[in-house]
């Protein structure tokens, strides 16, 4: 009788352990898997516009970013006023009104600036060249001390020294899977923070939106990334 009762208790304990282990395994999502769900979601976005605040140390910039798949990107700044960054898939154009200068460079889409990180192409490149982990775990946390918005925070560390950023931190809205903030740190320790808000998805942005004619009075500098 005792052995039978003991066997029953062991069986119940074994079942409970197996059940709990099964539930636990089903609720664990690795950082890499979660990152893939975000990347897959961005791959479904045809176009978007969003407000973007950029912080570079004490310098603050504000802009409206427009993106259209596969690789059209335009950034219209309000601070500094009238500054424009445009990437049409092959050519990067930057208009600097304060210097009355137009900078142009043929580049890959991954070099079109921090805003390009918030695209399916940018996310795909990050998953290839960076290791991914949670910053605080898989449960949502507040975006920052001034916001109750719940986000999943990820940390990406570069796999090799050829990448432009040593590490990248990404905050993703836990409900919409939209990227709310990207903090990218260079090997020299300079941090660029891109905060996105007021998204407008799949509005049918025309290709003409990504055509820009800078003022004719501006001086044009080609291949500025390679100039000394």
C-alpha positions as semicolon CSV with decimal commas, in nm:
position;residue;x (nm);y (nm);z (nm)
1;X;0,000;0,000;0,000
2;X;0,283;0,233;0,092
3;X;0,469;0,156;-0,227
4;X;0,159;0,221;-0,433
5;X;0,104;0,558;-0,264
6;X;0,469;0,647;-0,309
7;X;0,453;0,554;-0,676
8;X;0,144;0,770;-0,721
9;X;0,315;1,069;-0,562
10;X;0,622;1,021;-0,780
11;X;0,407;0,999;-1,091
12;X;0,219;1,317;-0,994
13;X;0,544;1,500;-0,924
14;X;0,694;1,384;-1,251
15;X;0,384;1,496;-1,443
16;X;0,392;1,837;-1,273
17;X;0,759;1,887;-1,355
18;X;0,707;1,788;-1,718
19;X;0,399;2,010;-1,747
20;X;0,575;2,313;-1,595
21;X;0,881;2,257;-1,813
22;X;0,660;2,241;-2,121
23;X;0,477;2,563;-2,034
24;X;0,806;2,737;-1,950
25;X;0,959;2,633;-2,282
26;X;0,658;2,762;-2,472
27;X;0,674;3,105;-2,307
28;X;1,046;3,162;-2,361
29;X;1,128;3,365;-2,672
30;X;1,494;3,414;-2,744
31;X;1,615;3,765;-2,830
32;X;1,710;3,644;-3,178
33;X;1,363;3,501;-3,238
34;X;1,195;3,817;-3,114
35;X;1,419;4,031;-3,333
36;X;1,315;3,818;-3,630
37;X;0,946;3,883;-3,562
38;X;1,019;4,257;-3,568
39;X;1,218;4,221;-3,890
40;X;0,941;4,013;-4,048
41;X;0,684;4,277;-3,949
42;X;0,888;4,557;-4,106
43;X;0,915;4,348;-4,423
44;X;0,535;4,381;-4,457
45;X;0,544;4,762;-4,443
46;X;0,525;4,918;-4,789
47;X;0,597;5,270;-4,670
48;X;0,587;5,484;-4,358
49;X;0,637;5,832;-4,225
50;X;0,734;5,919;-3,869
51;X;0,862;6,202;-3,657
52;X;1,224;6,155;-3,560
53;X;1,427;6,322;-3,287
54;X;1,803;6,281;-3,309
55;X;2,040;6,332;-3,019
56;X;2,416;6,358;-3,066
57;X;2,561;6,454;-2,730
58;X;2,426;6,799;-2,651
59;X;2,306;6,852;-3,008
60;X;1,937;6,794;-3,076
61;X;1,776;6,762;-3,417
62;X;1,415;6,712;-3,529
63;X;1,285;6,578;-3,857
64;X;1,014;6,393;-4,045
65;X;1,134;6,071;-4,205
66;X;0,973;5,906;-4,507
67;X;1,054;5,553;-4,621
68;X;0,928;5,349;-4,915
69;X;1,024;4,992;-4,990
70;X;1,269;4,874;-5,096
71;X;1,520;5,153;-5,020
72;X;1,384;5,504;-5,072
73;X;1,451;5,732;-4,775
74;X;1,397;6,102;-4,716
75;X;1,451;6,307;-4,401
76;X;1,319;6,664;-4,384
77;X;1,457;6,852;-4,085
78;X;1,279;7,122;-3,890
79;X;1,586;7,157;-3,664
80;X;1,808;7,261;-3,835
81;X;1,544;7,412;-4,060
82;X;1,537;7,313;-4,429
83;X;1,813;7,054;-4,403
84;X;1,735;6,750;-4,617
85;X;1,878;6,399;-4,644
86;X;1,768;6,191;-4,942
87;X;1,861;5,840;-5,050
88;X;1,717;5,702;-5,373
89;X;1,872;5,356;-5,358
90;X;2,200;5,457;-5,519
91;X;2,280;5,818;-5,436
92;X;2,292;5,987;-5,096
93;X;2,221;6,360;-5,110
94;X;2,251;6,596;-4,813
95;X;2,152;6,963;-4,831
96;X;2,310;7,187;-4,566
97;X;2,135;7,524;-4,580
98;X;2,371;7,686;-4,330
99;X;2,665;7,616;-4,559
100;X;2,466;7,648;-4,881
101;X;2,614;7,312;-4,979
102;X;2,489;6,992;-5,140
103;X;2,685;6,677;-5,054
104;X;2,642;6,376;-5,282
105;X;2,781;6,025;-5,258
106;X;2,707;5,688;-5,416
107;X;2,658;5,453;-5,121
108;X;2,493;5,130;-5,014
109;X;2,158;5,153;-4,836
110;X;2,318;5,049;-4,506
111;X;2,527;5,368;-4,518
112;X;2,234;5,604;-4,562
113;X;2,223;5,704;-4,198
114;X;2,076;5,586;-3,870
115;X;1,720;5,617;-3,996
116;X;1,786;5,336;-4,245
117;X;1,829;5,102;-3,948
118;X;1,452;5,123;-3,893
119;X;1,377;4,938;-4,218
120;X;1,353;4,570;-4,309
121;X;1,687;4,596;-4,492
122;X;1,855;4,760;-4,196
123;X;1,718;4,500;-3,956
124;X;1,829;4,217;-4,183
125;X;2,183;4,354;-4,190
126;X;2,190;4,394;-3,814
127;X;2,087;4,033;-3,758
128;X;2,371;3,927;-3,986
129;X;2,651;4,137;-3,839
130;X;2,550;4,173;-3,473
131;X;2,479;3,937;-3,186
132;X;2,140;3,999;-3,022
133;X;2,036;3,979;-2,659
134;X;1,775;4,127;-2,428
135;X;1,878;4,431;-2,228
136;X;1,640;4,365;-1,940
137;X;1,469;4,037;-2,029
138;X;1,180;3,944;-2,256
139;X;0,914;4,123;-2,048
140;X;0,812;4,476;-2,151
141;X;0,953;4,771;-1,956
142;X;0,902;5,147;-1,967
143;X;1,060;5,326;-2,261
144;X;1,239;5,562;-2,022
145;X;1,191;5,751;-1,696
146;X;0,953;5,999;-1,858
147;X;0,728;5,749;-2,039
148;X;0,509;5,457;-1,934
149;X;0,502;5,317;-2,286
150;X;0,592;4,949;-2,272
151;X;0,878;4,832;-2,493
152;X;1,106;4,535;-2,542
153;X;1,470;4,641;-2,518
154;X;1,740;4,467;-2,718
155;X;2,119;4,506;-2,724
156;X;2,319;4,429;-3,037
157;X;2,697;4,390;-3,026
158;X;2,901;4,382;-3,344
159;X;3,059;4,054;-3,450
160;X;3,366;4,219;-3,604
161;X;3,544;4,553;-3,596
162;X;3,447;4,658;-3,948
163;X;3,094;4,762;-3,847
164;X;3,023;5,134;-3,813
165;X;2,867;5,097;-3,469
166;X;3,021;4,912;-3,176
167;X;2,680;4,845;-3,023
168;X;2,317;4,924;-3,095
169;X;2,027;4,939;-2,851
170;X;1,674;4,908;-2,982
171;X;1,344;4,970;-2,802
172;X;1,042;4,810;-2,971
173;X;0,681;4,885;-2,876
174;X;0,556;4,558;-2,725
175;X;0,213;4,585;-2,892
176;X;0,278;4,734;-3,236
177;X;0,635;4,600;-3,292
178;X;0,730;4,946;-3,418
179;X;1,078;5,068;-3,332
180;X;1,056;5,358;-3,090
181;X;1,421;5,423;-3,023
182;X;1,762;5,328;-3,160
183;X;2,080;5,416;-2,973
184;X;2,394;5,352;-3,175
185;X;2,744;5,388;-3,029
186;X;3,052;5,428;-3,247
187;X;3,390;5,268;-3,166
188;X;3,503;5,613;-3,045
189;X;3,220;5,621;-2,791
190;X;2,997;5,874;-2,968
191;X;2,630;5,791;-2,918
192;X;2,353;5,870;-3,167
193;X;1,997;5,836;-3,040
194;X;1,706;5,819;-3,286
195;X;1,357;5,838;-3,135
196;X;1,060;5,765;-3,362
197;X;0,698;5,864;-3,301
198;X;0,369;5,937;-3,478
199;X;0,406;5,660;-3,736
200;X;0,187;5,661;-4,046
201;X;0,200;5,322;-4,218
202;X;0,120;5,223;-4,576
203;X;-0,015;5,559;-4,690
204;X;0,084;5,505;-5,053
205;X;0,371;5,755;-5,062
206;X;0,444;5,838;-5,429
207;X;0,794;5,798;-5,574
208;X;0,799;6,172;-5,645
209;X;0,835;6,224;-5,272
210;X;1,192;6,101;-5,307
211;X;1,293;6,346;-5,577
212;X;1,470;6,654;-5,443
213;X;1,596;6,959;-5,627
214;X;1,831;7,158;-5,402
215;X;1,864;7,535;-5,447
216;X;2,058;7,619;-5,762
217;X;2,274;7,861;-5,563
218;X;2,415;7,584;-5,344
219;X;2,765;7,448;-5,406
220;X;2,771;7,077;-5,497
221;X;3,039;6,848;-5,353
222;X;3,053;6,499;-5,502
223;X;3,204;6,195;-5,329
224;X;3,226;6,389;-5,006
225;X;3,276;6,073;-4,800
226;X;3,601;6,008;-4,984
227;X;3,731;6,365;-4,992
228;X;4,005;6,478;-4,757
